[in-house]
Amino acid sequence: MFVVSIVIFVAVNLLPGDFAEAILGQGATPESVAKIRQDLGLDQPMVVRYFDWLVGMLTFDLGTSFAQLNFANFGGAGSVTVAEQIAPRLSNTMFLATVTACIAVPLAVTLGILAALYRNTAFDKAANMFTLSSISSPEFFMAYILILFLAVLNPIFPSLSNIFEGMPFSERLEKSMLPALTLTLVVTAHMMRMTRAAIINLLASPYIEMARLKGLSPMRVIVKHALPNALAPIINVIALNLAYLITGVVVVEVVFVYPGIGQLFVDSVKIRDIPVVQACCLIFAAAYILLNLTADILSIVSNPRLRHPK
């Protein structure tokens, strides 16, 4: 996380232009740009600004949004901290990720088991063709296809996900379905193919042959004997895709105007609101690292050979 914080800070500060120039526009005078830069501390050396930001991170102080601070300086309401700005957006993104995971994980594992059970059949070929198409298609293309078929031609779900705090759960769920289905199509493919490959790799094992010789049904052999031993790679790919649901939702949130952290990140980059951009990047990195760590731990817990090494 420390290394990531350095990369994030340097990368964000290397963006062309800055907040003062983005706010004042091309007609701004050098004096007005210098005044805003001084008020926001942008005239300080990069090293000084980094350590100020790092100390704030260690004390869970994400700073104050430049846009909010500038608005307050010009007679607006009190400034809003980055944490207060991110909290509802992160909550919305977590809700979308949870809905997607509840659909995608059971669907992907089930399709993977069935594809392994009926491998080289028409079902297996159709499932592989579908997943390859999903992987190969850009997210925005999948999103617009779903909008066309499920919102325009057949108005089942709303095309815009304009959710807000206090909205009833059923309405919130309905407005989140199209972005959730888009993300489901993206992540299901990876998980389904890994589940299928992991189970097929175990089907030639001696204990699987013994289970077959005992007369167990193919489904029982896969679910009871093959699947538990294939959990480690499946858990890893599920964790990676869950991390993607938090860190990779930027395009989907922009397409559906979903008020999540990805949409906030894009809006902040446009106006060079550095504290918000840095905080969003750090949250993305933390989510990815923590979910990878969780996957490693669960892989060890699910594998007796790793829990009890000789």
C-alpha positions as CSV (number, residue, x, y, z in Angstrom):
1,M,0.0,0.0,0.0
2,F,2.9,2.4,0.7
3,V,4.4,1.7,-2.7
4,V,1.0,2.1,-4.3
5,S,0.5,5.4,-2.5
6,I,3.7,6.8,-4.0
7,V,2.7,5.6,-7.5
8,I,-0.8,7.1,-7.1
9,F,0.5,10.5,-5.9
10,V,3.2,10.8,-8.6
11,A,0.8,9.7,-11.4
12,V,-2.0,12.0,-10.3
13,N,0.4,15.0,-10.0
14,L,1.8,14.3,-13.4
15,L,-1.6,14.9,-15.1
16,P,-1.4,17.8,-17.5
17,G,-2.9,21.0,-16.0
18,D,-4.1,21.4,-12.5
19,F,-7.3,22.4,-10.6
20,A,-6.8,26.1,-10.8
21,E,-6.4,26.0,-14.6
22,A,-9.3,23.6,-15.0
23,I,-11.6,25.8,-13.0
24,L,-10.6,29.2,-14.3
25,G,-10.3,28.1,-18.0
26,Q,-8.0,29.3,-20.7
27,G,-8.7,33.0,-20.1
28,A,-7.4,33.0,-16.6
29,T,-4.7,35.4,-15.6
30,P,-1.5,34.1,-14.1
31,E,-2.2,36.1,-10.9
32,S,-5.6,34.4,-10.4
33,V,-4.2,30.9,-11.1
34,A,-1.3,31.6,-8.6
35,K,-3.8,32.8,-6.0
36,I,-5.9,29.6,-6.1
37,R,-2.8,27.4,-6.2
38,Q,-1.5,29.2,-3.1
39,D,-4.9,28.8,-1.3
40,L,-5.0,25.1,-2.0
41,G,-1.3,24.4,-1.2
42,L,-0.5,23.5,-4.8
43,D,2.5,25.8,-4.8
44,Q,4.3,23.5,-2.2
45,P,7.0,21.1,-3.4
46,M,5.6,17.6,-4.4
47,V,7.5,15.9,-1.6
48,V,6.0,18.1,1.1
49,R,2.5,17.6,-0.4
50,Y,3.0,13.8,-0.5
51,F,4.0,13.5,3.2
52,D,1.2,15.8,4.2
53,W,-1.2,13.5,2.3
54,L,0.4,10.4,3.7
55,V,0.1,11.6,7.3
56,G,-3.5,12.3,6.6
57,M,-4.0,8.8,5.2
58,L,-2.5,7.2,8.3
59,T,-5.0,9.2,10.5
60,F,-7.9,8.4,8.1
61,D,-8.1,12.0,7.0
62,L,-8.6,12.0,3.3
63,G,-8.4,15.8,3.1
64,T,-10.9,18.3,1.6
65,S,-12.1,18.3,-2.0
66,F,-10.5,21.2,-4.0
67,A,-13.9,21.9,-5.7
68,Q,-15.7,22.1,-2.3
69,L,-13.0,24.2,-0.7
70,N,-12.9,26.6,-3.7
71,F,-16.7,26.9,-3.5
72,A,-16.6,27.6,0.2
73,N,-13.9,30.3,-0.3
74,F,-16.2,32.1,-2.7
75,G,-19.0,32.4,-0.2
76,G,-20.6,29.0,-0.6
77,A,-21.6,26.6,2.1
78,G,-19.0,24.9,4.3
79,S,-16.5,22.7,2.6
80,V,-17.1,18.9,2.5
81,T,-14.3,16.5,3.3
82,V,-13.3,13.9,0.8
83,A,-14.4,11.1,3.2
84,E,-17.9,12.7,3.3
85,Q,-18.0,12.9,-0.5
86,I,-16.8,9.4,-1.1
87,A,-18.8,7.6,1.6
88,P,-22.2,7.6,-0.1
89,R,-20.6,6.9,-3.5
90,L,-18.7,3.9,-2.1
91,S,-21.8,2.6,-0.5
92,N,-23.6,2.7,-3.9
93,T,-20.7,0.9,-5.6
94,M,-20.7,-1.8,-2.9
95,F,-24.4,-2.2,-3.3
96,L,-24.0,-2.7,-7.1
97,A,-21.1,-5.1,-6.5
98,T,-23.1,-7.1,-4.0
99,V,-26.1,-7.4,-6.4
100,T,-23.8,-8.5,-9.2
101,A,-21.9,-11.0,-7.1
102,C,-25.2,-12.6,-5.9
103,I,-26.1,-13.1,-9.5
104,A,-22.8,-13.9,-11.1
105,V,-21.1,-16.2,-8.6
106,P,-23.8,-18.9,-8.4
107,L,-24.5,-18.6,-12.1
108,A,-20.8,-19.0,-13.1
109,V,-20.2,-21.9,-10.8
110,T,-23.3,-23.7,-11.9
111,L,-22.5,-23.2,-15.6
112,G,-18.9,-24.3,-15.0
113,I,-20.1,-27.5,-13.3
114,L,-22.6,-28.3,-16.1
115,A,-20.0,-27.5,-18.8
116,A,-17.6,-30.0,-17.1
117,L,-20.3,-32.5,-16.7
118,Y,-21.4,-32.3,-20.3
119,R,-18.1,-31.4,-21.9
120,N,-17.7,-31.6,-25.6
121,T,-21.5,-31.5,-26.0
122,A,-23.7,-28.8,-27.6
123,F,-24.3,-27.2,-24.2
124,D,-20.5,-27.0,-23.5
125,K,-19.8,-25.5,-26.9
126,A,-22.6,-23.0,-26.5
127,A,-21.5,-22.0,-23.0
128,N,-17.9,-21.5,-24.2
129,M,-19.0,-19.5,-27.2
130,F,-21.2,-17.3,-25.0
131,T,-18.4,-16.7,-22.5
132,L,-15.8,-16.0,-25.2
133,S,-18.2,-13.4,-26.7
134,S,-18.7,-11.8,-23.3
135,I,-14.9,-11.6,-22.6
136,S,-14.2,-10.2,-26.1
137,S,-16.9,-7.5,-26.0
138,P,-16.1,-4.1,-24.4
139,E,-18.2,-3.2,-21.3
140,F,-19.8,-0.2,-22.9
141,F,-20.9,-2.3,-25.9
142,M,-22.6,-4.8,-23.6
143,A,-24.2,-2.0,-21.7
144,Y,-25.7,-0.4,-24.8
145,I,-26.9,-3.8,-26.1
146,L,-28.7,-4.4,-22.8
147,I,-30.1,-0.8,-22.8
148,L,-31.4,-1.4,-26.3
149,F,-33.1,-4.7,-25.6
150,L,-34.2,-4.3,-21.9
151,A,-34.9,-0.6,-21.7
152,V,-35.8,0.7,-25.2
153,L,-37.3,-2.2,-27.2
154,N,-38.7,-3.9,-24.1
155,P,-39.0,-1.4,-21.3
156,I,-38.3,-3.9,-18.4
157,F,-35.7,-1.9,-16.5
158,P,-34.9,1.9,-16.5
159,S,-31.9,2.9,-18.6
160,L,-30.6,5.4,-16.1
161,S,-29.6,4.3,-12.6
162,N,-30.4,7.6,-10.8
163,I,-30.5,6.2,-7.3
164,F,-30.4,8.3,-4.2
165,E,-30.2,7.9,-0.4
166,G,-33.5,6.9,1.2
167,M,-34.8,5.2,-2.0
168,P,-36.9,2.1,-1.3
169,F,-34.9,-1.1,-1.6
170,S,-37.1,-2.5,-4.4
171,E,-36.8,0.6,-6.5
172,R,-33.1,0.8,-5.8
173,L,-32.7,-2.8,-6.9
174,E,-34.7,-2.2,-10.1
175,K,-32.6,0.8,-11.1
176,S,-29.4,-1.1,-10.4
177,M,-30.3,-4.2,-12.5
178,L,-29.0,-3.1,-15.9
179,P,-25.5,-2.2,-14.6
180,A,-25.5,-5.3,-12.5
181,L,-26.5,-7.5,-15.5
182,T,-23.7,-5.8,-17.6
183,L,-21.1,-6.6,-14.9
184,T,-22.5,-10.1,-14.6
185,L,-21.9,-10.8,-18.3
186,V,-18.3,-9.5,-17.9
187,V,-17.3,-11.4,-14.8
188,T,-19.3,-14.6,-15.3
189,A,-17.2,-15.7,-18.2
190,H,-13.9,-15.8,-16.3
191,M,-15.4,-17.6,-13.3
192,M,-17.3,-20.1,-15.4
193,R,-14.3,-21.1,-17.6
194,M,-12.0,-21.4,-14.5
195,T,-14.6,-23.6,-12.7
196,R,-14.9,-25.8,-15.8
197,A,-11.1,-26.1,-16.3
198,A,-10.4,-26.8,-12.7
199,I,-13.0,-29.6,-12.5
200,I,-12.0,-31.2,-15.8
201,N,-8.3,-31.3,-14.6
202,L,-9.4,-33.5,-11.7
203,L,-11.7,-35.9,-13.6
204,A,-8.7,-38.2,-14.5
205,S,-7.6,-38.5,-10.8
206,P,-7.6,-42.0,-9.3
207,Y,-10.1,-41.0,-6.5
208,I,-12.5,-39.8,-9.2
209,E,-12.1,-43.1,-11.1
210,M,-12.8,-44.9,-7.8
211,A,-16.0,-42.9,-7.2
212,R,-17.2,-43.8,-10.7
213,L,-16.4,-47.5,-10.1
214,K,-18.6,-47.3,-7.0
215,G,-21.5,-46.4,-9.3
216,L,-22.0,-42.8,-8.2
217,S,-23.8,-40.5,-10.6
218,P,-21.7,-38.1,-12.7
219,M,-23.2,-35.1,-10.9
220,R,-22.5,-36.5,-7.5
221,V,-18.9,-37.3,-8.5
222,I,-18.3,-33.7,-9.6
223,V,-20.1,-31.9,-6.8
224,K,-19.0,-34.1,-3.9
225,H,-15.6,-35.3,-5.0
226,A,-14.1,-33.0,-7.7
227,L,-15.5,-29.6,-6.7
228,P,-14.1,-29.4,-3.2
229,N,-10.6,-30.2,-4.5
230,A,-11.0,-27.6,-7.2
231,L,-11.9,-24.8,-4.9
232,A,-8.5,-23.1,-4.7
233,P,-8.3,-21.8,-8.3
234,I,-12.0,-21.1,-8.3
235,I,-11.8,-19.0,-5.1
236,N,-8.8,-17.1,-6.7
237,V,-10.7,-16.2,-9.8
238,I,-13.9,-15.3,-7.9
239,A,-11.8,-12.9,-5.6
240,L,-10.2,-11.3,-8.6
241,N,-13.6,-10.7,-10.2
242,L,-15.0,-9.4,-7.0
243,A,-12.1,-6.9,-6.9
244,Y,-13.0,-6.0,-10.4
245,L,-16.6,-5.2,-9.4
246,I,-15.2,-2.5,-7.1
247,T,-12.2,-1.2,-9.1
248,G,-13.4,-1.8,-12.7
249,V,-16.9,-0.3,-12.6
250,V,-15.9,3.1,-13.9
251,V,-17.1,2.6,-17.5
252,V,-20.4,0.9,-16.5
253,E,-21.2,3.6,-13.9
254,V,-20.5,6.3,-16.5
255,V,-22.7,4.6,-19.1
256,F,-25.7,4.2,-16.7
257,V,-25.0,7.5,-14.8
258,Y,-24.8,5.4,-11.7
259,P,-23.7,7.6,-8.7
260,G,-20.9,5.3,-7.5
261,I,-17.2,5.9,-6.8
262,G,-16.3,5.2,-10.4
263,Q,-18.5,8.1,-11.6
264,L,-17.0,10.3,-8.9
265,F,-13.5,9.4,-10.0
266,V,-14.2,10.4,-13.6
267,D,-15.8,13.7,-12.6
268,S,-12.9,14.5,-10.3
269,V,-10.3,13.7,-13.0
270,K,-12.0,16.1,-15.4
271,I,-11.6,19.0,-13.0
272,R,-8.2,17.8,-11.5
273,D,-9.7,17.5,-8.0
274,I,-6.5,15.8,-6.8
275,P,-7.5,14.8,-3.2
276,V,-10.6,13.0,-4.5
277,V,-8.7,11.3,-7.3
278,Q,-6.0,10.1,-5.0
279,A,-8.5,8.8,-2.4
280,C,-10.5,6.9,-5.1
281,C,-7.3,5.3,-6.4
282,L,-6.2,4.3,-2.9
283,I,-9.6,2.7,-2.3
284,F,-9.4,0.8,-5.5
285,A,-5.9,-0.4,-4.7
286,A,-6.9,-1.4,-1.1
287,A,-9.9,-3.3,-2.3
288,Y,-7.8,-5.2,-4.9
289,I,-5.0,-6.1,-2.3
290,L,-7.4,-7.1,0.4
291,L,-9.5,-9.4,-1.8
292,N,-6.3,-11.0,-3.2
293,L,-5.1,-11.6,0.4
294,T,-8.5,-13.0,1.3
295,A,-8.3,-15.4,-1.8
296,D,-4.9,-16.6,-0.7
297,I,-6.1,-17.3,2.9
298,L,-9.2,-19.1,1.7
299,S,-7.2,-21.2,-0.8
300,I,-5.0,-22.4,2.1
301,V,-8.0,-23.0,4.4
302,S,-9.8,-25.0,1.6
303,N,-6.7,-27.2,0.9
304,P,-5.8,-29.7,3.6
305,R,-2.3,-30.2,2.0
306,L,-1.5,-26.6,2.6
307,R,-3.1,-26.5,6.1
308,H,-1.0,-29.5,7.2
309,P,2.2,-29.6,5.2
310,K,4.5,-32.5,5.8
